[in-house]
Amino acid sequence: MEEAVTNGPRPTGTCWCGCGEEVGLRSFFLPGHDRKAEAALIRLEYGSVAQLLEEHGYGPSGKNLTKSLRDRELG
Ligand SMILES: [Zn+2]
């Protein structure tokens, strides 16, 4: 479960995926529902993960996602 941070969104006591279930006041999601929400958002807004990557400049003819993450974590 994702923990709340000082800045940004705050937990409300209801799962943020939209399932309507109650969660603890320190959590945004029931276990696994963060992934469900992520997948739903990608599907709704982009259609597929490939389209998501392409739209953000990643992919075989663009930026290398794995290298970009590694560089950020090392930097
Ligand atoms: Zn949920």
N, CA, C, O and the ligand as a Tripos MOL2 file, in Angstrom:
@<TRIPOS>MOLECULE
protein
  301   299    76     0     0
PROTEIN
NO_CHARGES

@<TRIPOS>ATOM
      1 N           0.8280   -1.1950    0.0000 N.3       1 MET1
      2 CA          0.0000    0.0000    0.0000 C.3       1 MET1
      3 C           0.8670    1.2520    0.0000 C.2       1 MET1
      4 O           1.8980    1.3210    0.6700 O.2       1 MET1
      5 N           0.4300    2.2180   -0.7530 N.am      2 GLU2
      6 CA          1.1750    3.4530   -0.8740 C.3       2 GLU2
      7 C           0.9610    4.3160    0.3690 C.2       2 GLU2
      8 O          -0.1750    4.5110    0.8030 O.2       2 GLU2
      9 N           2.0290    4.8230    0.9310 N.am      3 GLU3
     10 CA          1.9270    5.6730    2.1160 C.3       3 GLU3
     11 C           1.6750    7.1210    1.7030 C.2       3 GLU3
     12 O           2.0800    7.5480    0.6220 O.2       3 GLU3
     13 N           1.0150    7.8540    2.5590 N.am      4 ALA4
     14 CA          0.7650    9.2650    2.2970 C.3       4 ALA4
     15 C           2.0520   10.0580    2.4530 C.2       4 ALA4
     16 O           2.8730    9.7420    3.3130 O.2       4 ALA4
     17 N           2.2340   11.0730    1.6380 N.am      5 VAL5
     18 CA          3.3760   11.9680    1.7750 C.3       5 VAL5
     19 C           2.8780   13.3280    2.2400 C.2       5 VAL5
     20 O           1.6800   13.6080    2.1870 O.2       5 VAL5
     21 N           3.7810   14.1600    2.6890 N.am      6 THR6
     22 CA          3.3910   15.4450    3.2740 C.3       6 THR6
     23 C           2.6880   16.3290    2.2410 C.2       6 THR6
     24 O           1.6350   16.9040    2.5150 O.2       6 THR6
     25 N           3.2890   16.4270    1.0480 N.am      7 ASN7
     26 CA          2.6800   17.2350   -0.0020 C.3       7 ASN7
     27 C           1.9380   16.3270   -0.9650 C.2       7 ASN7
     28 O           2.2280   15.1340   -1.0480 O.2       7 ASN7
     29 N           0.9930   16.8820   -1.6850 N.am      8 GLY8
     30 CA          0.2740   16.0890   -2.6760 C.3       8 GLY8
     31 C          -1.0170   15.5350   -2.1310 C.2       8 GLY8
     32 O          -1.5280   16.0030   -1.1140 O.2       8 GLY8
     33 N          -1.5490   14.5200   -2.8220 N.am      9 PRO9
     34 CA         -2.8610   14.0000   -2.4330 C.3       9 PRO9
     35 C          -2.8480   13.3820   -1.0410 C.2       9 PRO9
     36 O          -1.8230   12.8860   -0.5740 O.2       9 PRO9
     37 N          -3.9930   13.4230   -0.3980 N.am     10 ARG10
     38 CA         -4.1280   12.8550    0.9450 C.3      10 ARG10
     39 C          -5.1820   11.7610    0.9310 C.2      10 ARG10
     40 O          -6.1770   11.8610    0.2130 O.2      10 ARG10
     41 N          -4.9630   10.7010    1.7350 N.am     11 PRO11
     42 CA         -5.9610    9.6350    1.8330 C.3      11 PRO11
     43 C          -7.2770   10.1760    2.3950 C.2      11 PRO11
     44 O          -7.2850   11.1180    3.1880 O.2      11 PRO11
     45 N          -8.3680    9.5780    1.9810 N.am     12 THR12
     46 CA         -9.6880   10.0510    2.4010 C.3      12 THR12
     47 C         -10.4490    9.0180    3.2130 C.2      12 THR12
     48 O         -11.5150    9.3140    3.7530 O.2      12 THR12
     49 N          -9.9050    7.7920    3.3040 N.am     13 GLY13
     50 CA        -10.6160    6.7220    3.9910 C.3      13 GLY13
     51 C         -11.3580    5.8180    3.0190 C.2      13 GLY13
     52 O         -11.8600    4.7620    3.4040 O.2      13 GLY13
     53 N         -11.4260    6.2350    1.7520 N.am     14 THR14
     54 CA        -12.0500    5.4310    0.7020 C.3      14 THR14
     55 C         -11.0030    5.1450   -0.3680 C.2      14 THR14
     56 O         -10.2120    6.0200   -0.7190 O.2      14 THR14
     57 N         -11.0000    3.9120   -0.8880 N.am     15 CYS15
     58 CA        -10.0260    3.5150   -1.9070 C.3      15 CYS15
     59 C         -10.1260    4.4250   -3.1350 C.2      15 CYS15
     60 O         -11.2120    4.6900   -3.6510 O.2      15 CYS15
     61 N          -8.9720    4.8880   -3.5810 N.am     16 TRP16
     62 CA         -8.9170    5.8310   -4.7020 C.3      16 TRP16
     63 C          -9.1490    5.1790   -6.0580 C.2      16 TRP16
     64 O          -9.2600    5.8960   -7.0530 O.2      16 TRP16
     65 N          -9.2270    3.8560   -6.1440 N.am     17 CYS17
     66 CA         -9.4380    3.2180   -7.4500 C.3      17 CYS17
     67 C         -10.8730    3.3820   -7.9330 C.2      17 CYS17
     68 O         -11.1700    3.1830   -9.1110 O.2      17 CYS17
     69 N         -11.7630    3.7480   -7.0070 N.am     18 GLY18
     70 CA        -13.1500    3.9240   -7.3930 C.3      18 GLY18
     71 C         -14.0370    2.7570   -7.0230 C.2      18 GLY18
     72 O         -15.2260    2.7640   -7.3420 O.2      18 GLY18
     73 N         -13.4840    1.7410   -6.3480 N.am     19 CYS19
     74 CA        -14.2700    0.5590   -5.9830 C.3      19 CYS19
     75 C         -15.2620    0.8580   -4.8620 C.2      19 CYS19
     76 O         -16.2220    0.1140   -4.6630 O.2      19 CYS19
     77 N         -15.0280    1.9460   -4.1330 N.am     20 GLY20
     78 CA        -15.9500    2.3410   -3.0780 C.3      20 GLY20
     79 C         -15.6750    1.7130   -1.7210 C.2      20 GLY20
     80 O         -16.3950    1.9830   -0.7590 O.2      20 GLY20
     81 N         -14.6380    0.8750   -1.6270 N.am     21 GLU21
     82 CA        -14.3220    0.2160   -0.3540 C.3      21 GLU21
     83 C         -13.6040    1.1870    0.5870 C.2      21 GLU21
     84 O         -12.9140    2.1150    0.1640 O.2      21 GLU21
     85 N         -13.7980    0.9290    1.8800 N.am     22 GLU22
     86 CA        -13.1060    1.7440    2.8720 C.3      22 GLU22
     87 C         -11.6890    1.2330    3.0830 C.2      22 GLU22
     88 O         -11.4410    0.0280    3.0320 O.2      22 GLU22
     89 N         -10.7630    2.1530    3.3180 N.am     23 VAL23
     90 CA         -9.3770    1.7960    3.6320 C.3      23 VAL23
     91 C          -8.9670    2.5580    4.8870 C.2      23 VAL23
     92 O          -9.6610    3.4790    5.3170 O.2      23 VAL23
     93 N          -7.8460    2.1720    5.4640 N.am     24 GLY24
     94 CA         -7.3280    2.8990    6.6250 C.3      24 GLY24
     95 C          -7.0360    4.3400    6.2570 C.2      24 GLY24
     96 O          -6.8200    4.6530    5.0860 O.2      24 GLY24
     97 N          -7.0280    5.2120    7.2360 N.am     25 LEU25
     98 CA         -6.8570    6.6390    6.9690 C.3      25 LEU25
     99 C          -5.4520    7.0000    6.4960 C.2      25 LEU25
    100 O          -5.2180    8.1330    6.0750 O.2      25 LEU25
    101 N          -4.5210    6.0600    6.5590 N.am     26 ARG26
    102 CA         -3.1610    6.3380    6.0800 C.3      26 ARG26
    103 C          -2.9150    5.7300    4.7090 C.2      26 ARG26
    104 O          -1.7980    5.8170    4.2000 O.2      26 ARG26
    105 N          -3.9310    5.1090    4.0880 N.am     27 SER27
    106 CA         -3.7510    4.4460    2.7970 C.3      27 SER27
    107 C          -4.6370    5.0690    1.7240 C.2      27 SER27
    108 O          -5.7360    5.5500    2.0020 O.2      27 SER27
    109 N          -4.1340    5.0490    0.4980 N.am     28 PHE28
    110 CA         -4.9290    5.4900   -0.6400 C.3      28 PHE28
    111 C          -5.7440    4.3290   -1.2260 C.2      28 PHE28
    112 O          -6.8400    4.5200   -1.7530 O.2      28 PHE28
    113 N          -5.1720    3.1100   -1.1180 N.am     29 PHE29
    114 CA         -5.7540    1.9690   -1.8300 C.3      29 PHE29
    115 C          -5.8400    0.7270   -0.9600 C.2      29 PHE29
    116 O          -5.0660    0.5720   -0.0150 O.2      29 PHE29
    117 N          -6.7750   -0.1570   -1.2720 N.am     30 LEU30
    118 CA         -6.7320   -1.5180   -0.7580 C.3      30 LEU30
    119 C          -5.5460   -2.2050   -1.4240 C.2      30 LEU30
    120 O          -5.0910   -1.7540   -2.4760 O.2      30 LEU30
    121 N          -5.0290   -3.2960   -0.8330 N.am     31 PRO31
    122 CA         -3.8970   -3.9860   -1.4600 C.3      31 PRO31
    123 C          -4.1950   -4.3680   -2.9140 C.2      31 PRO31
    124 O          -5.2180   -4.9890   -3.2000 O.2      31 PRO31
    125 N          -3.2900   -3.9890   -3.8330 N.am     32 GLY32
    126 CA         -3.4280   -4.3330   -5.2430 C.3      32 GLY32
    127 C          -4.2680   -3.3570   -6.0480 C.2      32 GLY32
    128 O          -4.2190   -3.3700   -7.2780 O.2      32 GLY32
    129 N          -5.0390   -2.5120   -5.3750 N.am     33 HIS33
    130 CA         -5.9270   -1.6110   -6.1020 C.3      33 HIS33
    131 C          -5.1860   -0.4360   -6.7250 C.2      33 HIS33
    132 O          -5.7090    0.2150   -7.6290 O.2      33 HIS33
    133 N          -3.9580   -0.1530   -6.2460 N.am     34 ASP34
    134 CA         -3.1690    0.8870   -6.9070 C.3      34 ASP34
    135 C          -2.7980    0.4390   -8.3220 C.2      34 ASP34
    136 O          -2.8000    1.2450   -9.2520 O.2      34 ASP34
    137 N          -2.4830   -0.8440   -8.4800 N.am     35 ARG35
    138 CA         -2.1640   -1.3880   -9.8110 C.3      35 ARG35
    139 C          -3.4060   -1.4170  -10.7040 C.2      35 ARG35
    140 O          -3.3300   -1.1460  -11.9020 O.2      35 ARG35
    141 N          -4.5370   -1.7450  -10.1060 N.am     36 LYS36
    142 CA         -5.7970   -1.7610  -10.8410 C.3      36 LYS36
    143 C          -6.1100   -0.3480  -11.3700 C.2      36 LYS36
    144 O          -6.5240   -0.1800  -12.5170 O.2      36 LYS36
    145 N          -5.9050    0.6550  -10.5130 N.am     37 ALA37
    146 CA         -6.1580    2.0430  -10.9000 C.3      37 ALA37
    147 C          -5.1830    2.4870  -11.9910 C.2      37 ALA37
    148 O          -5.5680    3.1630  -12.9450 O.2      37 ALA37
    149 N          -3.9190    2.0980  -11.8360 N.am     38 GLU38
    150 CA         -2.9000    2.4490  -12.8260 C.3      38 GLU38
    151 C          -3.2620    1.8730  -14.1960 C.2      38 GLU38
    152 O          -3.2020    2.5700  -15.2100 O.2      38 GLU38
    153 N          -3.6370    0.5990  -14.2110 N.am     39 ALA39
    154 CA         -3.9940   -0.0600  -15.4710 C.3      39 ALA39
    155 C          -5.2290    0.5790  -16.0980 C.2      39 ALA39
    156 O          -5.2890    0.7580  -17.3140 O.2      39 ALA39
    157 N          -6.2160    0.9240  -15.2640 N.am     40 ALA40
    158 CA         -7.4510    1.5330  -15.7750 C.3      40 ALA40
    159 C          -7.1560    2.9020  -16.3840 C.2      40 ALA40
    160 O          -7.6780    3.2390  -17.4460 O.2      40 ALA40
    161 N          -6.3260    3.6810  -15.7150 N.am     41 LEU41
    162 CA         -5.9880    5.0150  -16.2140 C.3      41 LEU41
    163 C          -5.2440    4.9360  -17.5450 C.2      41 LEU41
    164 O          -5.5440    5.6810  -18.4780 O.2      41 LEU41
    165 N          -4.2850    4.0370  -17.6230 N.am     42 ILE42
    166 CA         -3.5350    3.8620  -18.8730 C.3      42 ILE42
    167 C          -4.4770    3.4530  -19.9950 C.2      42 ILE42
    168 O          -4.3940    3.9810  -21.1040 O.2      42 ILE42
    169 N          -5.3690    2.5190  -19.7110 N.am     43 ARG43
    170 CA         -6.3030    2.0530  -20.7380 C.3      43 ARG43
    171 C          -7.2350    3.1780  -21.1970 C.2      43 ARG43
    172 O          -7.4840    3.3420  -22.3910 O.2      43 ARG43
    173 N          -7.7470    3.9490  -20.2310 N.am     44 LEU44
    174 CA         -8.6740    5.0280  -20.5660 C.3      44 LEU44
    175 C          -7.9950    6.1790  -21.3010 C.2      44 LEU44
    176 O          -8.5400    6.7020  -22.2730 O.2      44 LEU44
    177 N          -6.8190    6.5700  -20.8460 N.am     45 GLU45
    178 CA         -6.1760    7.7770  -21.3700 C.3      45 GLU45
    179 C          -5.2640    7.5180  -22.5630 C.2      45 GLU45
    180 O          -5.0430    8.4100  -23.3820 O.2      45 GLU45
    181 N          -4.7260    6.2820  -22.6680 N.am     46 TYR46
    182 CA         -3.7480    5.9960  -23.7320 C.3      46 TYR46
    183 C          -4.1480    4.8190  -24.6160 C.2      46 TYR46
    184 O          -3.7800    4.7890  -25.7910 O.2      46 TYR46
    185 N          -4.8790    3.8650  -24.0920 N.am     47 GLY47
    186 CA         -5.2540    2.6820  -24.8610 C.3      47 GLY47
    187 C          -4.3580    1.4980  -24.5750 C.2      47 GLY47
    188 O          -4.8400    0.3740  -24.4350 O.2      47 GLY47
    189 N          -3.0420    1.7380  -24.4830 N.am     48 SER48
    190 CA         -2.0990    0.6660  -24.1930 C.3      48 SER48
    191 C          -0.8340    1.2630  -23.5790 C.2      48 SER48
    192 O          -0.6040    2.4710  -23.6430 O.2      48 SER48
    193 N          -0.0220    0.3940  -22.9840 N.am     49 VAL49
    194 CA          1.2420    0.8510  -22.4010 C.3      49 VAL49
    195 C           2.1670    1.3660  -23.4980 C.2      49 VAL49
    196 O           2.8880    2.3430  -23.2980 O.2      49 VAL49
    197 N           2.1480    0.7050  -24.6680 N.am     50 ALA50
    198 CA          2.9830    1.1570  -25.7820 C.3      50 ALA50
    199 C           2.6260    2.5900  -26.1870 C.2      50 ALA50
    200 O           3.5130    3.4080  -26.4300 O.2      50 ALA50
    201 N           1.3380    2.8870  -26.2580 N.am     51 GLN51
    202 CA          0.9130    4.2460  -26.6090 C.3      51 GLN51
    203 C           1.3220    5.2570  -25.5430 C.2      51 GLN51
    204 O           1.7160    6.3830  -25.8490 O.2      51 GLN51
    205 N           1.2200    4.8290  -24.2810 N.am     52 LEU52
    206 CA          1.6640    5.6820  -23.1700 C.3      52 LEU52
    207 C           3.1390    6.0270  -23.3300 C.2      52 LEU52
    208 O           3.5280    7.1900  -23.2260 O.2      52 LEU52
    209 N           3.9580    5.0050  -23.5860 N.am     53 LEU53
    210 CA          5.3990    5.2260  -23.7380 C.3      53 LEU53
    211 C           5.6810    6.1510  -24.9170 C.2      53 LEU53
    212 O           6.4530    7.1030  -24.8030 O.2      53 LEU53
    213 N           5.0450    5.8580  -26.0530 N.am     54 GLU54
    214 CA          5.2800    6.6570  -27.2530 C.3      54 GLU54
    215 C           4.9070    8.1240  -27.0280 C.2      54 GLU54
    216 O           5.6140    9.0330  -27.4630 O.2      54 GLU54
    217 N           3.7880    8.3320  -26.3440 N.am     55 GLU55
    218 CA          3.3370    9.6960  -26.0990 C.3      55 GLU55
    219 C           4.3180   10.4860  -25.2360 C.2      55 GLU55
    220 O           4.3770   11.7130  -25.3160 O.2      55 GLU55
    221 N           5.0840    9.7760  -24.4120 N.am     56 HIS56
    222 CA          6.0620   10.4410  -23.5430 C.3      56 HIS56
    223 C           7.4810   10.3480  -24.1120 C.2      56 HIS56
    224 O           8.4550   10.6470  -23.4210 O.2      56 HIS56
    225 N           7.5870    9.9320  -25.3720 N.am     57 GLY57
    226 CA          8.8770    9.9620  -26.0530 C.3      57 GLY57
    227 C           9.7550    8.7370  -25.8380 C.2      57 GLY57
    228 O          10.9400    8.7540  -26.1730 O.2      57 GLY57
    229 N           9.1750    7.6660  -25.2750 N.am     58 TYR58
    230 CA          9.9510    6.4450  -25.0410 C.3      58 TYR58
    231 C           9.6310    5.4060  -26.1090 C.2      58 TYR58
    232 O           8.6380    5.5230  -26.8270 O.2      58 TYR58
    233 N          10.4740    4.3970  -26.2040 N.am     59 GLY59
    234 CA         10.2410    3.3050  -27.1430 C.3      59 GLY59
    235 C          11.4500    3.0870  -28.0160 C.2      59 GLY59
    236 O          12.4690    3.7600  -27.8580 O.2      59 GLY59
    237 N          11.3420    2.1380  -28.9490 N.am     60 PRO60
    238 CA         12.4860    1.7570  -29.7910 C.3      60 PRO60
    239 C          13.0980    2.9320  -30.5590 C.2      60 PRO60
    240 O          14.3090    2.9630  -30.7770 O.2      60 PRO60
    241 N          12.2710    3.8960  -30.9680 N.am     61 SER61
    242 CA         12.8090    5.0240  -31.7310 C.3      61 SER61
    243 C          12.9250    6.2830  -30.8770 C.2      61 SER61
    244 O          13.1740    7.3710  -31.3950 O.2      61 SER61
    245 N          12.7440    6.1270  -29.5590 N.am     62 GLY62
    246 CA         12.8220    7.2900  -28.6790 C.3      62 GLY62
    247 C          13.7470    7.0430  -27.5050 C.2      62 GLY62
    248 O          14.7360    6.3170  -27.6090 O.2      62 GLY62
    249 N          13.4020    7.6710  -26.3740 N.am     63 LYS63
    250 CA         14.2180    7.5140  -25.1700 C.3      63 LYS63
    251 C          14.1150    6.0820  -24.6540 C.2      63 LYS63
    252 O          13.0930    5.4170  -24.8230 O.2      63 LYS63
    253 N          15.2030    5.6170  -24.0180 N.am     64 ASN64
    254 CA         15.2290    4.2780  -23.4330 C.3      64 ASN64
    255 C          14.7230    4.3660  -21.9920 C.2      64 ASN64
    256 O          15.3620    4.9860  -21.1420 O.2      64 ASN64
    257 N          13.5870    3.7520  -21.7280 N.am     65 LEU65
    258 CA         12.9380    3.8540  -20.4170 C.3      65 LEU65
    259 C          13.8090    3.2860  -19.3050 C.2      65 LEU65
    260 O          13.9620    3.9110  -18.2550 O.2      65 LEU65
    261 N          14.3760    2.1120  -19.5270 N.am     66 THR66
    262 CA         15.1950    1.4580  -18.4940 C.3      66 THR66
    263 C          16.4430    2.2790  -18.1870 C.2      66 THR66
    264 O          16.8130    2.4560  -17.0270 O.2      66 THR66
    265 N          17.0830    2.7750  -19.2370 N.am     67 LYS67
    266 CA         18.2890    3.5910  -19.0460 C.3      67 LYS67
    267 C          17.9340    4.9100  -18.3530 C.2      67 LYS67
    268 O          18.6750    5.3630  -17.4800 O.2      67 LYS67
    269 N          16.8280    5.5230  -18.7250 N.am     68 SER68
    270 CA         16.4250    6.7920  -18.1250 C.3      68 SER68
    271 C          16.1950    6.6520  -16.6240 C.2      68 SER68
    272 O          16.6030    7.5150  -15.8470 O.2      68 SER68
    273 N          15.5440    5.5680  -16.2190 N.am     69 LEU69
    274 CA         15.2780    5.3440  -14.8000 C.3      69 LEU69
    275 C          16.5830    5.0980  -14.0460 C.2      69 LEU69
    276 O          16.7950    5.6260  -12.9540 O.2      69 LEU69
    277 N          17.4580    4.2810  -14.6530 N.am     70 ARG70
    278 CA         18.7560    3.9690  -14.0220 C.3      70 ARG70
    279 C          19.5690    5.2580  -13.8480 C.2      70 ARG70
    280 O          20.1550    5.4890  -12.7910 O.2      70 ARG70
    281 N          19.6010    6.0910  -14.8920 N.am     71 ASP71
    282 CA         20.3580    7.3420  -14.8180 C.3      71 ASP71
    283 C          19.8090    8.2520  -13.7290 C.2      71 ASP71
    284 O          20.5760    8.8930  -13.0100 O.2      71 ASP71
    285 N          18.4930    8.3130  -13.6040 N.am     72 ARG72
    286 CA         17.8900    9.1690  -12.5800 C.3      72 ARG72
    287 C          18.2400    8.6670  -11.1810 C.2      72 ARG72
    288 O          18.5710    9.4500  -10.2910 O.2      72 ARG72
    289 N          18.1610    7.3350  -11.0010 N.am     73 GLU73
    290 CA         18.4230    6.7730   -9.6710 C.3      73 GLU73
    291 C          19.8940    6.8870   -9.2990 C.2      73 GLU73
    292 O          20.2250    6.9940   -8.1180 O.2      73 GLU73
    293 N          20.7820    6.8650  -10.2910 N.am     74 LEU74
    294 CA         22.2140    7.0110  -10.0030 C.3      74 LEU74
    295 C          22.5630    8.4810   -9.7790 C.2      74 LEU74
    296 O          23.4290    8.8160   -8.9710 O.2      74 LEU74
    297 N          21.8580    9.3580  -10.5240 N.am     75 GLY75
    298 CA         22.1490   10.7880  -10.4340 C.3      75 GLY75
    299 C          21.6050   11.3370   -9.1500 C.2      75 GLY75
    300 O          21.7460   12.5300   -8.8800 O.2      75 GLY75
    301 ZN        -10.2190   -0.0420   -4.7400 Zn       76 ZN76
@<TRIPOS>BOND
     1     1     2 1
     2     2     3 1
     3     3     4 2
     4     3     5 am
     5     5     6 1
     6     6     7 1
     7     7     8 2
     8     7     9 am
     9     9    10 1
    10    10    11 1
    11    11    12 2
    12    11    13 am
    13    13    14 1
    14    14    15 1
    15    15    16 2
    16    15    17 am
    17    17    18 1
    18    18    19 1
    19    19    20 2
    20    19    21 am
    21    21    22 1
    22    22    23 1
    23    23    24 2
    24    23    25 am
    25    25    26 1
    26    26    27 1
    27    27    28 2
    28    27    29 am
    29    29    30 1
    30    30    31 1
    31    31    32 2
    32    31    33 am
    33    33    34 1
    34    34    35 1
    35    35    36 2
    36    35    37 am
    37    37    38 1
    38    38    39 1
    39    39    40 2
    40    39    41 am
    41    41    42 1
    42    42    43 1
    43    43    44 2
    44    43    45 am
    45    45    46 1
    46    46    47 1
    47    47    48 2
    48    47    49 am
    49    49    50 1
    50    50    51 1
    51    51    52 2
    52    51    53 am
    53    53    54 1
    54    54    55 1
    55    55    56 2
    56    55    57 am
    57    57    58 1
    58    58    59 1
    59    59    60 2
    60    59    61 am
    61    61    62 1
    62    62    63 1
    63    63    64 2
    64    63    65 am
    65    65    66 1
    66    66    67 1
    67    67    68 2
    68    67    69 am
    69    69    70 1
    70    70    71 1
    71    71    72 2
    72    71    73 am
    73    73    74 1
    74    74    75 1
    75    75    76 2
    76    75    77 am
    77    77    78 1
    78    78    79 1
    79    79    80 2
    80    79    81 am
    81    81    82 1
    82    82    83 1
    83    83    84 2
    84    83    85 am
    85    85    86 1
    86    86    87 1
    87    87    88 2
    88    87    89 am
    89    89    90 1
    90    90    91 1
    91    91    92 2
    92    91    93 am
    93    93    94 1
    94    94    95 1
    95    95    96 2
    96    95    97 am
    97    97    98 1
    98    98    99 1
    99    99   100 2
   100    99   101 am
   101   101   102 1
   102   102   103 1
   103   103   104 2
   104   103   105 am
   105   105   106 1
   106   106   107 1
   107   107   108 2
   108   107   109 am
   109   109   110 1
   110   110   111 1
   111   111   112 2
   112   111   113 am
   113   113   114 1
   114   114   115 1
   115   115   116 2
   116   115   117 am
   117   117   118 1
   118   118   119 1
   119   119   120 2
   120   119   121 am
   121   121   122 1
   122   122   123 1
   123   123   124 2
   124   123   125 am
   125   125   126 1
   126   126   127 1
   127   127   128 2
   128   127   129 am
   129   129   130 1
   130   130   131 1
   131   131   132 2
   132   131   133 am
   133   133   134 1
   134   134   135 1
   135   135   136 2
   136   135   137 am
   137   137   138 1
   138   138   139 1
   139   139   140 2
   140   139   141 am
   141   141   142 1
   142   142   143 1
   143   143   144 2
   144   143   145 am
   145   145   146 1
   146   146   147 1
   147   147   148 2
   148   147   149 am
   149   149   150 1
   150   150   151 1
   151   151   152 2
   152   151   153 am
   153   153   154 1
   154   154   155 1
   155   155   156 2
   156   155   157 am
   157   157   158 1
   158   158   159 1
   159   159   160 2
   160   159   161 am
   161   161   162 1
   162   162   163 1
   163   163   164 2
   164   163   165 am
   165   165   166 1
   166   166   167 1
   167   167   168 2
   168   167   169 am
   169   169   170 1
   170   170   171 1
   171   171   172 2
   172   171   173 am
   173   173   174 1
   174   174   175 1
   175   175   176 2
   176   175   177 am
   177   177   178 1
   178   178   179 1
   179   179   180 2
   180   179   181 am
   181   181   182 1
   182   182   183 1
   183   183   184 2
   184   183   185 am
   185   185   186 1
   186   186   187 1
   187   187   188 2
   188   187   189 am
   189   189   190 1
   190   190   191 1
   191   191   192 2
   192   191   193 am
   193   193   194 1
   194   194   195 1
   195   195   196 2
   196   195   197 am
   197   197   198 1
   198   198   199 1
   199   199   200 2
   200   199   201 am
   201   201   202 1
   202   202   203 1
   203   203   204 2
   204   203   205 am
   205   205   206 1
   206   206   207 1
   207   207   208 2
   208   207   209 am
   209   209   210 1
   210   210   211 1
   211   211   212 2
   212   211   213 am
   213   213   214 1
   214   214   215 1
   215   215   216 2
   216   215   217 am
   217   217   218 1
   218   218   219 1
   219   219   220 2
   220   219   221 am
   221   221   222 1
   222   222   223 1
   223   223   224 2
   224   223   225 am
   225   225   226 1
   226   226   227 1
   227   227   228 2
   228   227   229 am
   229   229   230 1
   230   230   231 1
   231   231   232 2
   232   231   233 am
   233   233   234 1
   234   234   235 1
   235   235   236 2
   236   235   237 am
   237   237   238 1
   238   238   239 1
   239   239   240 2
   240   239   241 am
   241   241   242 1
   242   242   243 1
   243   243   244 2
   244   243   245 am
   245   245   246 1
   246   246   247 1
   247   247   248 2
   248   247   249 am
   249   249   250 1
   250   250   251 1
   251   251   252 2
   252   251   253 am
   253   253   254 1
   254   254   255 1
   255   255   256 2
   256   255   257 am
   257   257   258 1
   258   258   259 1
   259   259   260 2
   260   259   261 am
   261   261   262 1
   262   262   263 1
   263   263   264 2
   264   263   265 am
   265   265   266 1
   266   266   267 1
   267   267   268 2
   268   267   269 am
   269   269   270 1
   270   270   271 1
   271   271   272 2
   272   271   273 am
   273   273   274 1
   274   274   275 1
   275   275   276 2
   276   275   277 am
   277   277   278 1
   278   278   279 1
   279   279   280 2
   280   279   281 am
   281   281   282 1
   282   282   283 1
   283   283   284 2
   284   283   285 am
   285   285   286 1
   286   286   287 1
   287   287   288 2
   288   287   289 am
   289   289   290 1
   290   290   291 1
   291   291   292 2
   292   291   293 am
   293   293   294 1
   294   294   295 1
   295   295   296 2
   296   295   297 am
   297   297   298 1
   298   298   299 1
   299   299   300 2
@<TRIPOS>SUBSTRUCTURE
     1 MET1         2 RESIDUE 1 A MET
     2 GLU2         6 RESIDUE 1 A GLU
     3 GLU3        10 RESIDUE 1 A GLU
     4 ALA4        14 RESIDUE 1 A ALA
     5 VAL5        18 RESIDUE 1 A VAL
     6 THR6        22 RESIDUE 1 A THR
     7 ASN7        26 RESIDUE 1 A ASN
     8 GLY8        30 RESIDUE 1 A GLY
     9 PRO9        34 RESIDUE 1 A PRO
    10 ARG10       38 RESIDUE 1 A ARG
    11 PRO11       42 RESIDUE 1 A PRO
    12 THR12       46 RESIDUE 1 A THR
    13 GLY13       50 RESIDUE 1 A GLY
    14 THR14       54 RESIDUE 1 A THR
    15 CYS15       58 RESIDUE 1 A CYS
    16 TRP16       62 RESIDUE 1 A TRP
    17 CYS17       66 RESIDUE 1 A CYS
    18 GLY18       70 RESIDUE 1 A GLY
    19 CYS19       74 RESIDUE 1 A CYS
    20 GLY20       78 RESIDUE 1 A GLY
    21 GLU21       82 RESIDUE 1 A GLU
    22 GLU22       86 RESIDUE 1 A GLU
    23 VAL23       90 RESIDUE 1 A VAL
    24 GLY24       94 RESIDUE 1 A GLY
    25 LEU25       98 RESIDUE 1 A LEU
    26 ARG26      102 RESIDUE 1 A ARG
    27 SER27      106 RESIDUE 1 A SER
    28 PHE28      110 RESIDUE 1 A PHE
    29 PHE29      114 RESIDUE 1 A PHE
    30 LEU30      118 RESIDUE 1 A LEU
    31 PRO31      122 RESIDUE 1 A PRO
    32 GLY32      126 RESIDUE 1 A GLY
    33 HIS33      130 RESIDUE 1 A HIS
    34 ASP34      134 RESIDUE 1 A ASP
    35 ARG35      138 RESIDUE 1 A ARG
    36 LYS36      142 RESIDUE 1 A LYS
    37 ALA37      146 RESIDUE 1 A ALA
    38 GLU38      150 RESIDUE 1 A GLU
    39 ALA39      154 RESIDUE 1 A ALA
    40 ALA40      158 RESIDUE 1 A ALA
    41 LEU41      162 RESIDUE 1 A LEU
    42 ILE42      166 RESIDUE 1 A ILE
    43 ARG43      170 RESIDUE 1 A ARG
    44 LEU44      174 RESIDUE 1 A LEU
    45 GLU45      178 RESIDUE 1 A GLU
    46 TYR46      182 RESIDUE 1 A TYR
    47 GLY47      186 RESIDUE 1 A GLY
    48 SER48      190 RESIDUE 1 A SER
    49 VAL49      194 RESIDUE 1 A VAL
    50 ALA50      198 RESIDUE 1 A ALA
    51 GLN51      202 RESIDUE 1 A GLN
    52 LEU52      206 RESIDUE 1 A LEU
    53 LEU53      210 RESIDUE 1 A LEU
    54 GLU54      214 RESIDUE 1 A GLU
    55 GLU55      218 RESIDUE 1 A GLU
    56 HIS56      222 RESIDUE 1 A HIS
    57 GLY57      226 RESIDUE 1 A GLY
    58 TYR58      230 RESIDUE 1 A TYR
    59 GLY59      234 RESIDUE 1 A GLY
    60 PRO60      238 RESIDUE 1 A PRO
    61 SER61      242 RESIDUE 1 A SER
    62 GLY62      246 RESIDUE 1 A GLY
    63 LYS63      250 RESIDUE 1 A LYS
    64 ASN64      254 RESIDUE 1 A ASN
    65 LEU65      258 RESIDUE 1 A LEU
    66 THR66      262 RESIDUE 1 A THR
    67 LYS67      266 RESIDUE 1 A LYS
    68 SER68      270 RESIDUE 1 A SER
    69 LEU69      274 RESIDUE 1 A LEU
    70 ARG70      278 RESIDUE 1 A ARG
    71 ASP71      282 RESIDUE 1 A ASP
    72 ARG72      286 RESIDUE 1 A ARG
    73 GLU73      290 RESIDUE 1 A GLU
    74 LEU74      294 RESIDUE 1 A LEU
    75 GLY75      298 RESIDUE 1 A GLY
    76 ZN76       301 GROUP 0 **** ****
